[in-house]
């Protein structure tokens, strides 16, 4: 079994970058100055991962105000509005208000991917993270006059356009975040429709691997069943930290997707440092009975909800867990 | 002596935009340039401005506007034993707070918010001032825990500590005590509400005071049934922002407590008109669940993120709408 590991997504901002964002938004520094700080920060986040020998690297999305914002502030047909709590976190996102068909035109994702690619060694892969269409729609306000499925399919189309603009996509893993699939209220609006939405989202994409990640809670049972039958998706990644019992039940009862399994094994919302050997032992018990080709270990969610230095520690803990499991399972 | 109307008394949830020098004073205190006592004396000027706004708007039951509190959790964490200062964690956009860390046994040290409340009460022209503190469930949930390793245990220890503060409020004459538990709506499960219920017993048991729990945003309907079992006199809930989605559930679960009815959207810059608020009160009255005597009209949550002028006007219209409602029902 091949054991891979990567951070799930966002990395916290350093103090310097926080100040740079503030100064840039207030007009106190120009874009060139802001970008130079951005690139140094990117180097720092890459450096943290390099120091623990990560082979799949994220750019940290530290310039994203929330997972939806880069899209809701750069597409036509949508704008970010008031704040709402982001799942069960003491963190708020701005509700995207859709008033028409979403249309990308500045293709920010391709630019970000290019910057990340420039930092990768030949043997490394980058990871691009986008919100899934179900979660995106579920967290938005639909003022389009059309139903939610229409909106979700248009969001999937818009995401697909963004993703097709990414050059050398074979150098990237694509991760689609669907925390909304852990909530009945969100999933229930799209029950039975994931296949169609994902066929739109994944059309003509050629990423090295495609992962759908559900976190904060385990996916709704029916949602998991739909997820593991999706065409074009290689791995489903689950939040092991939050609910071990349900995750175990889902994979034992319904199996895994394509011989691979993603597990969020390091608590990204706590600063408590896990003992890597203990966590590795728990994970080993779950996966050794499964006929897995590969195991993708991640943090339970994005690391942006804990302070920078703890995020770096957690990155190290994840790498250590992977090392233990690689030794035992390879 | 001010007589709070029997029907549809108006109130606030607690926080208000920081006025005057409040922000600067908080910073100075944090840098150690001001002692705690001096800080609370100097912040009185800001509290005075808040009270003036409330009086101008005509609110019946006031608050001190939480002018001393940089954040609802950090403020109390800095004053309880067992906490250590945290590091910066993002709360939205590029706005951060120092998420506190529980690193030892939680113990009450000395009064935390009582002095501000005493001052606000002294200038409120006889109107009662609600004593408000962050609830133990939310304190626990919005802190990092490196000591207890068990959510329930931490919540209960926090409740025991906060009980001392509530006793202090009651001794000084507080008639209304509200604990804010916004984190409750984020984990809408019975087990979590049960922890809050156990904590509420510790907080209020045997005290002669109107006990209030404020919960806002999130899927409140999923826990409403369990919230009703919490031993408090009043549940103060957000309605406006979620377009009154909660209303049908009040009837379904046989809501029988007093209700703090949130009719002002604190996340919107648009000032609700008097007729809009009146119409929203009518929505509740049409359900026939509660008599006007058990309905407190207030905003969805604290007003701290609104510009002062908008906050003031929202309150004024809310009060005017409540007056009209008293004529109708």
Interface residues (C-beta under 8 A of the other chain):
Chain A: X12 X13 X15 X18 X21 X22 X25 X65 X66 X82 X83 X84 X85 X87 X88 X89 X90 X91 X92 X93 X94 X185 X270 X271 X272 X304 X305 X306 X307 X308 X309 X310
Chain B: X86 X87 X88 X89 X90 X91 X92 X93 X94 X96 X99 X101 X141 X142 X144 X145 X146 X149 X183 X185 X186 X187 X217 X218 X219 X267 X268
